[in-house]
Protein backbone atom coordinates (compact mmCIF):
# COMPACT_ATOMS: atom_id res chain seq x y z
CA UNK A 1 0.00 0.00 0.00
CA UNK A 2 1.31 3.46 -0.86
CA UNK A 3 1.05 6.13 1.83
CA UNK A 4 2.02 9.79 2.11
CA UNK A 5 4.00 10.65 5.24
CA UNK A 6 2.42 13.51 7.20
CA UNK A 7 5.46 13.86 9.46
CA UNK A 8 9.08 12.75 9.54
CA UNK A 9 9.33 9.11 10.53
CA UNK A 10 12.84 7.76 10.99
CA UNK A 11 12.20 4.26 9.65
CA UNK A 12 10.34 5.43 6.51
CA UNK A 13 11.32 8.93 5.43
CA UNK A 14 10.56 12.64 5.57
CA UNK A 15 7.31 14.58 5.45
CA UNK A 16 5.62 14.53 2.06
CA UNK A 17 7.33 11.42 0.73
CA UNK A 18 5.25 8.66 -0.81
CA UNK A 19 6.39 5.28 0.48
CA UNK A 20 5.31 1.68 -0.06
CA UNK A 21 4.45 -0.23 3.13
CA UNK A 22 2.52 -3.38 3.97
CA UNK A 23 -1.26 -3.00 4.16
CA UNK A 24 -1.54 -3.99 7.82
CA UNK A 25 1.24 -1.63 8.90
CA UNK A 26 -0.46 1.26 7.14
CA UNK A 27 -4.02 0.49 8.28
CA UNK A 28 -3.20 -0.53 11.86
CA UNK A 29 -0.38 1.84 12.77
CA UNK A 30 0.57 4.66 10.39
CA UNK A 31 -2.91 5.95 9.53
CA UNK A 32 -4.44 5.70 13.07
CA UNK A 33 -1.35 7.41 14.57
CA UNK A 34 -1.74 10.21 11.98
CA UNK A 35 1.79 9.57 10.69
CA UNK A 36 0.60 8.87 7.16
CA UNK A 37 -2.40 9.08 4.84
CA UNK A 38 -3.38 6.82 1.95
CA UNK A 39 -1.80 7.92 -1.34
CA UNK A 40 -4.94 8.61 -3.38
CA UNK A 41 -5.62 11.49 -5.79
CA UNK A 42 -7.37 13.64 -3.18
CA UNK A 43 -4.58 13.30 -0.62
CA UNK A 44 -1.92 13.90 -3.28
CA UNK A 45 -3.55 17.24 -4.23
CA UNK A 46 -3.79 18.21 -0.56
CA UNK A 47 -0.13 17.29 -0.10
CA UNK A 48 0.93 19.41 -3.09
CA UNK A 49 -0.92 22.44 -1.71
CA UNK A 50 0.56 21.95 1.77
CA UNK A 51 4.06 21.62 0.33
CA UNK A 52 3.57 24.85 -1.65
CA UNK A 53 2.44 26.64 1.51
CA UNK A 54 5.39 25.27 3.49
CA UNK A 55 7.77 26.31 0.72
CA UNK A 56 6.35 29.86 0.68
CA UNK A 57 6.59 30.08 4.47
CA UNK A 58 10.20 28.86 4.44
CA UNK A 59 11.14 31.38 1.75
CA UNK A 60 9.53 34.17 3.77
CA UNK A 61 11.37 33.07 6.94
CA UNK A 62 14.64 32.89 4.98
CA UNK A 63 14.24 36.44 3.65
CA UNK A 64 13.42 37.73 7.14
CA UNK A 65 16.44 35.92 8.58
CA UNK A 66 18.72 37.42 5.91
CA UNK A 67 17.47 40.94 6.69
CA UNK A 68 17.85 40.35 10.43
CA UNK A 69 21.38 38.97 9.91
CA UNK A 70 22.30 42.09 7.95
CA UNK A 71 21.00 44.31 10.77
CA UNK A 72 22.78 42.28 13.46
CA UNK A 73 26.03 42.44 11.50
CA UNK A 74 26.14 46.18 12.18
CA UNK A 75 25.52 45.81 15.93
CA UNK A 76 28.21 46.09 18.55
CA UNK A 77 27.46 45.35 22.22
CA UNK A 78 29.45 46.05 25.36
CA UNK A 79 29.48 43.83 28.45
CA UNK A 80 30.76 45.58 31.58
CA UNK A 81 31.96 42.90 34.00
CA UNK A 82 33.79 42.68 37.31
CA UNK A 83 37.42 41.70 37.04
CA UNK A 84 39.98 40.44 39.53
CA UNK A 85 43.74 40.16 39.47
CA UNK A 86 45.45 40.05 36.09
CA UNK A 87 42.24 41.44 34.60
CA UNK A 88 40.53 38.04 34.61
CA UNK A 89 36.76 37.90 34.85
CA UNK A 90 34.78 36.60 37.79
CA UNK A 91 32.89 33.88 35.94
CA UNK A 92 32.35 34.37 32.22
CA UNK A 93 30.15 36.16 29.72
CA UNK A 94 27.30 33.77 28.91
CA UNK A 95 24.90 33.49 26.02
CA UNK A 96 22.12 34.68 28.37
CA UNK A 97 24.07 37.89 29.08
CA UNK A 98 24.61 38.42 25.35
CA UNK A 99 20.90 37.85 24.71
CA UNK A 100 20.00 40.43 27.38
CA UNK A 101 22.45 42.97 25.91
CA UNK A 102 20.90 42.49 22.47
CA UNK A 103 17.40 42.95 23.95
CA UNK A 104 18.54 46.29 25.40
CA UNK A 105 19.51 47.32 21.85
CA UNK A 106 16.09 46.23 20.54
CA UNK A 107 17.00 42.85 19.03
CA UNK A 108 15.17 39.83 20.42
CA UNK A 109 17.52 36.85 20.07
CA UNK A 110 17.02 33.55 21.91
CA UNK A 111 20.04 32.48 23.96
CA UNK A 112 19.94 29.03 22.33
CA UNK A 113 20.75 30.60 18.97
CA UNK A 114 23.92 32.24 20.28
CA UNK A 115 26.93 30.07 19.49
CA UNK A 116 29.88 30.67 21.80
CA UNK A 117 32.78 28.51 20.65
CA UNK A 118 34.46 28.85 24.04
CA UNK A 119 33.52 30.71 27.24
CA UNK A 120 34.45 34.40 27.27
CA UNK A 121 36.69 34.73 30.34
CA UNK A 122 38.93 37.67 29.49
CA UNK A 123 38.63 41.32 28.54
CA UNK A 124 38.76 42.13 24.85
CA UNK A 125 36.81 42.14 21.62
CA UNK A 126 35.05 39.00 20.43
CA UNK A 127 32.98 38.02 17.44
CA UNK A 128 29.85 36.12 18.47
CA UNK A 129 28.09 33.86 15.96
CA UNK A 130 24.28 33.80 16.04
CA UNK A 131 22.43 31.06 14.15
CA UNK A 132 19.26 32.59 12.72
CA UNK A 133 18.21 29.99 10.17
CA UNK A 134 19.54 26.67 8.83
CA UNK A 135 22.47 28.22 6.96
CA UNK A 136 22.13 31.92 7.84
CA UNK A 137 24.38 33.23 10.59
CA UNK A 138 24.98 36.72 11.94
CA UNK A 139 28.19 38.01 13.51
CA UNK A 140 27.95 40.46 16.43
CA UNK A 141 30.92 42.31 17.94
CA UNK A 142 31.15 41.86 21.72
CA UNK A 143 33.32 44.21 23.74
CA UNK A 144 34.14 42.93 27.23
CA UNK A 145 35.28 45.81 29.45
CA UNK A 146 35.88 46.51 33.16
CA UNK A 147 32.90 47.59 35.22
CNS distance restraints for C-alpha pairs under 8 A (distance, minus, plus):
assign (resid   1 and name CA) (resid  20 and name CA) 5.57 0.50 0.50
assign (resid   1 and name CA) (resid  21 and name CA) 5.45 0.50 0.50
assign (resid   1 and name CA) (resid  22 and name CA) 5.79 0.50 0.50
assign (resid   1 and name CA) (resid  23 and name CA) 5.29 0.50 0.50
assign (resid   1 and name CA) (resid  26 and name CA) 7.27 0.50 0.50
assign (resid   1 and name CA) (resid  38 and name CA) 7.85 0.50 0.50
assign (resid   2 and name CA) (resid  18 and name CA) 6.52 0.50 0.50
assign (resid   2 and name CA) (resid  19 and name CA) 5.56 0.50 0.50
assign (resid   2 and name CA) (resid  20 and name CA) 4.45 0.50 0.50
assign (resid   2 and name CA) (resid  21 and name CA) 6.28 0.50 0.50
assign (resid   2 and name CA) (resid  38 and name CA) 6.41 0.50 0.50
assign (resid   2 and name CA) (resid  39 and name CA) 5.45 0.50 0.50
assign (resid   3 and name CA) (resid  18 and name CA) 5.57 0.50 0.50
assign (resid   3 and name CA) (resid  19 and name CA) 5.58 0.50 0.50
assign (resid   3 and name CA) (resid  20 and name CA) 6.45 0.50 0.50
assign (resid   3 and name CA) (resid  21 and name CA) 7.34 0.50 0.50
assign (resid   3 and name CA) (resid  26 and name CA) 7.36 0.50 0.50
assign (resid   3 and name CA) (resid  36 and name CA) 6.00 0.50 0.50
assign (resid   3 and name CA) (resid  37 and name CA) 5.44 0.50 0.50
assign (resid   3 and name CA) (resid  38 and name CA) 4.48 0.50 0.50
assign (resid   3 and name CA) (resid  39 and name CA) 4.62 0.50 0.50
assign (resid   4 and name CA) (resid  15 and name CA) 7.88 0.50 0.50
assign (resid   4 and name CA) (resid  16 and name CA) 5.95 0.50 0.50
assign (resid   4 and name CA) (resid  17 and name CA) 5.72 0.50 0.50
assign (resid   4 and name CA) (resid  18 and name CA) 4.49 0.50 0.50
assign (resid   4 and name CA) (resid  19 and name CA) 6.49 0.50 0.50
assign (resid   4 and name CA) (resid  36 and name CA) 5.32 0.50 0.50
assign (resid   4 and name CA) (resid  37 and name CA) 5.25 0.50 0.50
assign (resid   4 and name CA) (resid  38 and name CA) 6.17 0.50 0.50
assign (resid   4 and name CA) (resid  39 and name CA) 5.48 0.50 0.50
assign (resid   4 and name CA) (resid  43 and name CA) 7.96 0.50 0.50
assign (resid   4 and name CA) (resid  44 and name CA) 7.84 0.50 0.50
assign (resid   5 and name CA) (resid   9 and name CA) 7.67 0.50 0.50
assign (resid   5 and name CA) (resid  13 and name CA) 7.53 0.50 0.50
assign (resid   5 and name CA) (resid  14 and name CA) 6.86 0.50 0.50
assign (resid   5 and name CA) (resid  15 and name CA) 5.14 0.50 0.50
assign (resid   5 and name CA) (resid  16 and name CA) 5.27 0.50 0.50
assign (resid   5 and name CA) (resid  17 and name CA) 5.66 0.50 0.50
assign (resid   5 and name CA) (resid  18 and name CA) 6.49 0.50 0.50
assign (resid   5 and name CA) (resid  19 and name CA) 7.57 0.50 0.50
assign (resid   5 and name CA) (resid  35 and name CA) 5.98 0.50 0.50
assign (resid   5 and name CA) (resid  36 and name CA) 4.29 0.50 0.50
assign (resid   5 and name CA) (resid  37 and name CA) 6.60 0.50 0.50
assign (resid   6 and name CA) (resid  15 and name CA) 5.30 0.50 0.50
assign (resid   6 and name CA) (resid  16 and name CA) 6.13 0.50 0.50
assign (resid   6 and name CA) (resid  34 and name CA) 7.14 0.50 0.50
assign (resid   6 and name CA) (resid  35 and name CA) 5.30 0.50 0.50
assign (resid   6 and name CA) (resid  36 and name CA) 4.99 0.50 0.50
assign (resid   6 and name CA) (resid  37 and name CA) 6.97 0.50 0.50
assign (resid   7 and name CA) (resid  14 and name CA) 6.53 0.50 0.50
assign (resid   7 and name CA) (resid  15 and name CA) 4.47 0.50 0.50
assign (resid   7 and name CA) (resid  16 and name CA) 7.43 0.50 0.50
assign (resid   7 and name CA) (resid  35 and name CA) 5.78 0.50 0.50
assign (resid   7 and name CA) (resid  36 and name CA) 7.34 0.50 0.50
assign (resid   8 and name CA) (resid  13 and name CA) 6.04 0.50 0.50
assign (resid   8 and name CA) (resid  14 and name CA) 4.24 0.50 0.50
assign (resid   8 and name CA) (resid  15 and name CA) 4.82 0.50 0.50
assign (resid   9 and name CA) (resid  13 and name CA) 5.47 0.50 0.50
assign (resid   9 and name CA) (resid  14 and name CA) 6.20 0.50 0.50
assign (resid   9 and name CA) (resid  15 and name CA) 7.73 0.50 0.50
assign (resid   9 and name CA) (resid  35 and name CA) 7.56 0.50 0.50
assign (resid  10 and name CA) (resid  14 and name CA) 7.64 0.50 0.50
assign (resid  12 and name CA) (resid  19 and name CA) 7.22 0.50 0.50
assign (resid  13 and name CA) (resid  17 and name CA) 6.65 0.50 0.50
assign (resid  13 and name CA) (resid  19 and name CA) 7.89 0.50 0.50
assign (resid  16 and name CA) (resid  47 and name CA) 6.73 0.50 0.50
assign (resid  16 and name CA) (resid  51 and name CA) 7.47 0.50 0.50
assign (resid  18 and name CA) (resid  39 and name CA) 7.11 0.50 0.50
assign (resid  21 and name CA) (resid  25 and name CA) 6.75 0.50 0.50
assign (resid  21 and name CA) (resid  26 and name CA) 6.52 0.50 0.50
assign (resid  22 and name CA) (resid  26 and name CA) 6.37 0.50 0.50
assign (resid  23 and name CA) (resid  27 and name CA) 6.06 0.50 0.50
assign (resid  24 and name CA) (resid  28 and name CA) 5.57 0.50 0.50
assign (resid  24 and name CA) (resid  29 and name CA) 7.73 0.50 0.50
assign (resid  25 and name CA) (resid  29 and name CA) 5.45 0.50 0.50
assign (resid  25 and name CA) (resid  30 and name CA) 6.50 0.50 0.50
assign (resid  26 and name CA) (resid  30 and name CA) 4.81 0.50 0.50
assign (resid  26 and name CA) (resid  31 and name CA) 5.80 0.50 0.50
assign (resid  26 and name CA) (resid  36 and name CA) 7.68 0.50 0.50
assign (resid  27 and name CA) (resid  31 and name CA) 5.71 0.50 0.50
assign (resid  27 and name CA) (resid  32 and name CA) 7.08 0.50 0.50
assign (resid  28 and name CA) (resid  32 and name CA) 6.47 0.50 0.50
assign (resid  29 and name CA) (resid  33 and name CA) 5.93 0.50 0.50
assign (resid  30 and name CA) (resid  34 and name CA) 6.22 0.50 0.50
assign (resid  30 and name CA) (resid  35 and name CA) 5.07 0.50 0.50
assign (resid  30 and name CA) (resid  36 and name CA) 5.31 0.50 0.50
assign (resid  30 and name CA) (resid  37 and name CA) 7.69 0.50 0.50
assign (resid  31 and name CA) (resid  35 and name CA) 6.05 0.50 0.50
assign (resid  31 and name CA) (resid  36 and name CA) 5.14 0.50 0.50
assign (resid  31 and name CA) (resid  37 and name CA) 5.66 0.50 0.50
assign (resid  31 and name CA) (resid  38 and name CA) 7.64 0.50 0.50
assign (resid  37 and name CA) (resid  43 and name CA) 7.24 0.50 0.50
assign (resid  38 and name CA) (resid  43 and name CA) 7.07 0.50 0.50
assign (resid  39 and name CA) (resid  43 and name CA) 6.10 0.50 0.50
assign (resid  39 and name CA) (resid  44 and name CA) 6.29 0.50 0.50
assign (resid  40 and name CA) (resid  44 and name CA) 6.09 0.50 0.50
assign (resid  41 and name CA) (resid  45 and name CA) 6.30 0.50 0.50
assign (resid  42 and name CA) (resid  46 and name CA) 6.36 0.50 0.50
assign (resid  43 and name CA) (resid  47 and name CA) 6.00 0.50 0.50
assign (resid  44 and name CA) (resid  48 and name CA) 6.20 0.50 0.50
assign (resid  45 and name CA) (resid  49 and name CA) 6.35 0.50 0.50
assign (resid  46 and name CA) (resid  50 and name CA) 6.19 0.50 0.50
assign (resid  47 and name CA) (resid  51 and name CA) 6.04 0.50 0.50
assign (resid  48 and name CA) (resid  52 and name CA) 6.22 0.50 0.50
assign (resid  49 and name CA) (resid  53 and name CA) 6.27 0.50 0.50
assign (resid  50 and name CA) (resid  54 and name CA) 6.11 0.50 0.50
assign (resid  51 and name CA) (resid  55 and name CA) 6.00 0.50 0.50
assign (resid  52 and name CA) (resid  56 and name CA) 6.19 0.50 0.50
assign (resid  53 and name CA) (resid  57 and name CA) 6.15 0.50 0.50
assign (resid  54 and name CA) (resid  58 and name CA) 6.08 0.50 0.50
assign (resid  55 and name CA) (resid  59 and name CA) 6.17 0.50 0.50
assign (resid  56 and name CA) (resid  60 and name CA) 6.18 0.50 0.50
assign (resid  57 and name CA) (resid  61 and name CA) 6.16 0.50 0.50
assign (resid  58 and name CA) (resid  62 and name CA) 6.02 0.50 0.50
assign (resid  59 and name CA) (resid  63 and name CA) 6.24 0.50 0.50
assign (resid  60 and name CA) (resid  64 and name CA) 6.25 0.50 0.50
assign (resid  61 and name CA) (resid  65 and name CA) 6.04 0.50 0.50
assign (resid  62 and name CA) (resid  66 and name CA) 6.17 0.50 0.50
assign (resid  62 and name CA) (resid 133 and name CA) 6.93 0.50 0.50
assign (resid  63 and name CA) (resid  67 and name CA) 6.32 0.50 0.50
assign (resid  64 and name CA) (resid  68 and name CA) 6.12 0.50 0.50
assign (resid  65 and name CA) (resid  69 and name CA) 5.95 0.50 0.50
assign (resid  65 and name CA) (resid 132 and name CA) 6.01 0.50 0.50
assign (resid  65 and name CA) (resid 133 and name CA) 6.39 0.50 0.50
assign (resid  65 and name CA) (resid 136 and name CA) 6.99 0.50 0.50
assign (resid  66 and name CA) (resid  70 and name CA) 6.23 0.50 0.50
assign (resid  66 and name CA) (resid 136 and name CA) 6.76 0.50 0.50
assign (resid  67 and name CA) (resid  71 and name CA) 6.36 0.50 0.50
assign (resid  68 and name CA) (resid  72 and name CA) 6.10 0.50 0.50
assign (resid  69 and name CA) (resid  73 and name CA) 6.01 0.50 0.50
assign (resid  69 and name CA) (resid 132 and name CA) 7.29 0.50 0.50
assign (resid  69 and name CA) (resid 136 and name CA) 7.39 0.50 0.50
assign (resid  69 and name CA) (resid 137 and name CA) 6.51 0.50 0.50
assign (resid  69 and name CA) (resid 138 and name CA) 4.71 0.50 0.50
assign (resid  69 and name CA) (resid 139 and name CA) 7.76 0.50 0.50
assign (resid  70 and name CA) (resid  74 and name CA) 7.03 0.50 0.50
assign (resid  70 and name CA) (resid 138 and name CA) 7.21 0.50 0.50
assign (resid  71 and name CA) (resid  75 and name CA) 7.02 0.50 0.50
assign (resid  72 and name CA) (resid 138 and name CA) 6.17 0.50 0.50
assign (resid  72 and name CA) (resid 139 and name CA) 6.89 0.50 0.50
assign (resid  72 and name CA) (resid 140 and name CA) 6.23 0.50 0.50
assign (resid  73 and name CA) (resid 138 and name CA) 5.83 0.50 0.50
assign (resid  73 and name CA) (resid 139 and name CA) 5.32 0.50 0.50
assign (resid  73 and name CA) (resid 140 and name CA) 5.65 0.50 0.50
assign (resid  74 and name CA) (resid 140 and name CA) 7.35 0.50 0.50
assign (resid  75 and name CA) (resid 140 and name CA) 5.90 0.50 0.50
assign (resid  75 and name CA) (resid 141 and name CA) 6.75 0.50 0.50
assign (resid  76 and name CA) (resid 140 and name CA) 6.02 0.50 0.50
assign (resid  76 and name CA) (resid 141 and name CA) 4.69 0.50 0.50
assign (resid  76 and name CA) (resid 142 and name CA) 6.04 0.50 0.50
assign (resid  76 and name CA) (resid 143 and name CA) 7.51 0.50 0.50
assign (resid  77 and name CA) (resid 101 and name CA) 6.66 0.50 0.50
assign (resid  77 and name CA) (resid 102 and name CA) 7.16 0.50 0.50
assign (resid  77 and name CA) (resid 140 and name CA) 7.60 0.50 0.50
assign (resid  77 and name CA) (resid 141 and name CA) 6.29 0.50 0.50
assign (resid  77 and name CA) (resid 142 and name CA) 5.10 0.50 0.50
assign (resid  77 and name CA) (resid 143 and name CA) 6.16 0.50 0.50
assign (resid  78 and name CA) (resid 101 and name CA) 7.66 0.50 0.50
assign (resid  78 and name CA) (resid 142 and name CA) 5.80 0.50 0.50
assign (resid  78 and name CA) (resid 143 and name CA) 4.58 0.50 0.50
assign (resid  78 and name CA) (resid 144 and name CA) 5.93 0.50 0.50
assign (resid  78 and name CA) (resid 145 and name CA) 7.13 0.50 0.50
assign (resid  79 and name CA) (resid  93 and name CA) 7.80 0.50 0.50
assign (resid  79 and name CA) (resid  98 and name CA) 7.92 0.50 0.50
assign (resid  79 and name CA) (resid 101 and name CA) 7.52 0.50 0.50
assign (resid  79 and name CA) (resid 142 and name CA) 7.21 0.50 0.50
assign (resid  79 and name CA) (resid 143 and name CA) 6.09 0.50 0.50
assign (resid  79 and name CA) (resid 144 and name CA) 4.90 0.50 0.50
assign (resid  79 and name CA) (resid 145 and name CA) 6.21 0.50 0.50
assign (resid  80 and name CA) (resid 144 and name CA) 6.11 0.50 0.50
assign (resid  80 and name CA) (resid 145 and name CA) 5.00 0.50 0.50
assign (resid  80 and name CA) (resid 146 and name CA) 5.43 0.50 0.50
assign (resid  80 and name CA) (resid 147 and name CA) 4.67 0.50 0.50
assign (resid  81 and name CA) (resid  89 and name CA) 6.98 0.50 0.50
assign (resid  81 and name CA) (resid  90 and name CA) 7.87 0.50 0.50
assign (resid  81 and name CA) (resid 144 and name CA) 7.12 0.50 0.50
assign (resid  81 and name CA) (resid 145 and name CA) 6.34 0.50 0.50
assign (resid  81 and name CA) (resid 146 and name CA) 5.39 0.50 0.50
assign (resid  81 and name CA) (resid 147 and name CA) 4.94 0.50 0.50
assign (resid  82 and name CA) (resid  89 and name CA) 6.14 0.50 0.50
assign (resid  82 and name CA) (resid  90 and name CA) 6.18 0.50 0.50
assign (resid  82 and name CA) (resid 146 and name CA) 6.02 0.50 0.50
assign (resid  82 and name CA) (resid 147 and name CA) 5.42 0.50 0.50
assign (resid  83 and name CA) (resid  87 and name CA) 5.41 0.50 0.50
assign (resid  83 and name CA) (resid  88 and name CA) 5.38 0.50 0.50
assign (resid  83 and name CA) (resid  89 and name CA) 4.43 0.50 0.50
assign (resid  83 and name CA) (resid  90 and name CA) 5.79 0.50 0.50
assign (resid  83 and name CA) (resid 146 and name CA) 6.37 0.50 0.50
assign (resid  83 and name CA) (resid 147 and name CA) 7.65 0.50 0.50
assign (resid  84 and name CA) (resid  88 and name CA) 5.49 0.50 0.50
assign (resid  84 and name CA) (resid  89 and name CA) 6.22 0.50 0.50
assign (resid  84 and name CA) (resid  90 and name CA) 6.69 0.50 0.50
assign (resid  87 and name CA) (resid 122 and name CA) 7.16 0.50 0.50
assign (resid  87 and name CA) (resid 123 and name CA) 7.05 0.50 0.50
assign (resid  88 and name CA) (resid 121 and name CA) 6.62 0.50 0.50
assign (resid  88 and name CA) (resid 122 and name CA) 5.38 0.50 0.50
assign (resid  88 and name CA) (resid 123 and name CA) 7.16 0.50 0.50
assign (resid  89 and name CA) (resid 121 and name CA) 5.51 0.50 0.50
assign (resid  89 and name CA) (resid 122 and name CA) 5.79 0.50 0.50
assign (resid  89 and name CA) (resid 123 and name CA) 7.42 0.50 0.50
assign (resid  90 and name CA) (resid 121 and name CA) 7.91 0.50 0.50
assign (resid  91 and name CA) (resid 121 and name CA) 6.82 0.50 0.50
assign (resid  92 and name CA) (resid 119 and name CA) 6.30 0.50 0.50
assign (resid  92 and name CA) (resid 120 and name CA) 5.38 0.50 0.50
assign (resid  92 and name CA) (resid 121 and name CA) 4.75 0.50 0.50
assign (resid  92 and name CA) (resid 122 and name CA) 7.85 0.50 0.50
assign (resid  93 and name CA) (resid  97 and name CA) 6.36 0.50 0.50
assign (resid  93 and name CA) (resid  98 and name CA) 7.42 0.50 0.50
assign (resid  93 and name CA) (resid 119 and name CA) 6.88 0.50 0.50
assign (resid  93 and name CA) (resid 120 and name CA) 5.25 0.50 0.50
assign (resid  93 and name CA) (resid 121 and name CA) 6.73 0.50 0.50
assign (resid  94 and name CA) (resid  98 and name CA) 6.45 0.50 0.50
assign (resid  94 and name CA) (resid 119 and name CA) 7.13 0.50 0.50
assign (resid  94 and name CA) (resid 120 and name CA) 7.37 0.50 0.50
assign (resid  95 and name CA) (resid  99 and name CA) 6.06 0.50 0.50
assign (resid  95 and name CA) (resid 111 and name CA) 5.37 0.50 0.50
assign (resid  95 and name CA) (resid 112 and name CA) 7.62 0.50 0.50
assign (resid  95 and name CA) (resid 114 and name CA) 5.96 0.50 0.50
assign (resid  95 and name CA) (resid 115 and name CA) 7.65 0.50 0.50
assign (resid  95 and name CA) (resid 116 and name CA) 7.11 0.50 0.50
assign (resid  96 and name CA) (resid 100 and name CA) 6.20 0.50 0.50
assign (resid  96 and name CA) (resid 111 and name CA) 5.34 0.50 0.50
assign (resid  97 and name CA) (resid 101 and name CA) 6.20 0.50 0.50
assign (resid  98 and name CA) (resid 102 and name CA) 6.21 0.50 0.50
assign (resid  98 and name CA) (resid 111 and name CA) 7.62 0.50 0.50
assign (resid  99 and name CA) (resid 103 and name CA) 6.23 0.50 0.50
assign (resid  99 and name CA) (resid 108 and name CA) 7.42 0.50 0.50
assign (resid  99 and name CA) (resid 109 and name CA) 5.82 0.50 0.50
assign (resid  99 and name CA) (resid 110 and name CA) 6.43 0.50 0.50
assign (resid  99 and name CA) (resid 111 and name CA) 5.48 0.50 0.50
assign (resid  99 and name CA) (resid 114 and name CA) 7.76 0.50 0.50
assign (resid 100 and name CA) (resid 104 and name CA) 6.36 0.50 0.50
assign (resid 101 and name CA) (resid 105 and name CA) 6.64 0.50 0.50
assign (resid 102 and name CA) (resid 106 and name CA) 6.39 0.50 0.50
assign (resid 102 and name CA) (resid 107 and name CA) 5.21 0.50 0.50
assign (resid 102 and name CA) (resid 108 and name CA) 6.64 0.50 0.50
assign (resid 102 and name CA) (resid 109 and name CA) 7.00 0.50 0.50
assign (resid 103 and name CA) (resid 107 and name CA) 4.94 0.50 0.50
assign (resid 103 and name CA) (resid 108 and name CA) 5.22 0.50 0.50
assign (resid 103 and name CA) (resid 109 and name CA) 7.23 0.50 0.50
assign (resid 109 and name CA) (resid 113 and name CA) 7.11 0.50 0.50
assign (resid 109 and name CA) (resid 114 and name CA) 7.88 0.50 0.50
assign (resid 110 and name CA) (resid 114 and name CA) 7.21 0.50 0.50
assign (resid 113 and name CA) (resid 130 and name CA) 5.60 0.50 0.50
assign (resid 113 and name CA) (resid 131 and name CA) 5.12 0.50 0.50
assign (resid 113 and name CA) (resid 132 and name CA) 6.72 0.50 0.50
assign (resid 114 and name CA) (resid 128 and name CA) 7.32 0.50 0.50
assign (resid 114 and name CA) (resid 129 and name CA) 6.22 0.50 0.50
assign (resid 114 and name CA) (resid 130 and name CA) 4.54 0.50 0.50
assign (resid 114 and name CA) (resid 131 and name CA) 6.42 0.50 0.50
assign (resid 115 and name CA) (resid 128 and name CA) 6.79 0.50 0.50
assign (resid 115 and name CA) (resid 129 and name CA) 5.30 0.50 0.50
assign (resid 115 and name CA) (resid 130 and name CA) 5.73 0.50 0.50
assign (resid 115 and name CA) (resid 131 and name CA) 7.05 0.50 0.50
assign (resid 116 and name CA) (resid 128 and name CA) 6.38 0.50 0.50
assign (resid 116 and name CA) (resid 129 and name CA) 6.89 0.50 0.50
assign (resid 122 and name CA) (resid 144 and name CA) 7.47 0.50 0.50
assign (resid 123 and name CA) (resid 143 and name CA) 7.73 0.50 0.50
assign (resid 123 and name CA) (resid 144 and name CA) 4.95 0.50 0.50
assign (resid 123 and name CA) (resid 145 and name CA) 5.68 0.50 0.50
assign (resid 123 and name CA) (resid 146 and name CA) 7.47 0.50 0.50
assign (resid 124 and name CA) (resid 143 and name CA) 5.93 0.50 0.50
assign (resid 124 and name CA) (resid 144 and name CA) 5.25 0.50 0.50
assign (resid 124 and name CA) (resid 145 and name CA) 6.84 0.50 0.50
assign (resid 125 and name CA) (resid 141 and name CA) 6.95 0.50 0.50
assign (resid 125 and name CA) (resid 142 and name CA) 5.67 0.50 0.50
assign (resid 125 and name CA) (resid 143 and name CA) 4.58 0.50 0.50
assign (resid 125 and name CA) (resid 144 and name CA) 6.26 0.50 0.50
assign (resid 126 and name CA) (resid 141 and name CA) 5.85 0.50 0.50
assign (resid 126 and name CA) (resid 142 and name CA) 5.01 0.50 0.50
assign (resid 126 and name CA) (resid 143 and name CA) 6.41 0.50 0.50
assign (resid 126 and name CA) (resid 144 and name CA) 7.91 0.50 0.50
assign (resid 127 and name CA) (resid 139 and name CA) 6.20 0.50 0.50
assign (resid 127 and name CA) (resid 140 and name CA) 5.68 0.50 0.50
assign (resid 127 and name CA) (resid 141 and name CA) 4.78 0.50 0.50
assign (resid 127 and name CA) (resid 142 and name CA) 6.03 0.50 0.50
assign (resid 128 and name CA) (resid 139 and name CA) 5.56 0.50 0.50
assign (resid 128 and name CA) (resid 140 and name CA) 5.16 0.50 0.50
assign (resid 128 and name CA) (resid 141 and name CA) 6.30 0.50 0.50
assign (resid 128 and name CA) (resid 142 and name CA) 6.73 0.50 0.50
assign (resid 129 and name CA) (resid 137 and name CA) 6.56 0.50 0.50
assign (resid 129 and name CA) (resid 138 and name CA) 5.83 0.50 0.50
assign (resid 129 and name CA) (resid 139 and name CA) 4.82 0.50 0.50
assign (resid 129 and name CA) (resid 140 and name CA) 6.62 0.50 0.50
assign (resid 130 and name CA) (resid 137 and name CA) 5.48 0.50 0.50
assign (resid 130 and name CA) (resid 138 and name CA) 5.08 0.50 0.50
assign (resid 130 and name CA) (resid 139 and name CA) 6.28 0.50 0.50
assign (resid 130 and name CA) (resid 140 and name CA) 7.61 0.50 0.50
assign (resid 131 and name CA) (resid 135 and name CA) 7.73 0.50 0.50
assign (resid 131 and name CA) (resid 136 and name CA) 6.37 0.50 0.50
assign (resid 131 and name CA) (resid 137 and name CA) 4.60 0.50 0.50
assign (resid 131 and name CA) (resid 138 and name CA) 6.59 0.50 0.50
assign (resid 132 and name CA) (resid 136 and name CA) 5.70 0.50 0.50
assign (resid 132 and name CA) (resid 137 and name CA) 5.58 0.50 0.50
assign (resid 132 and name CA) (resid 138 and name CA) 7.10 0.50 0.50
assign (resid 133 and name CA) (resid 137 and name CA) 6.98 0.50 0.50
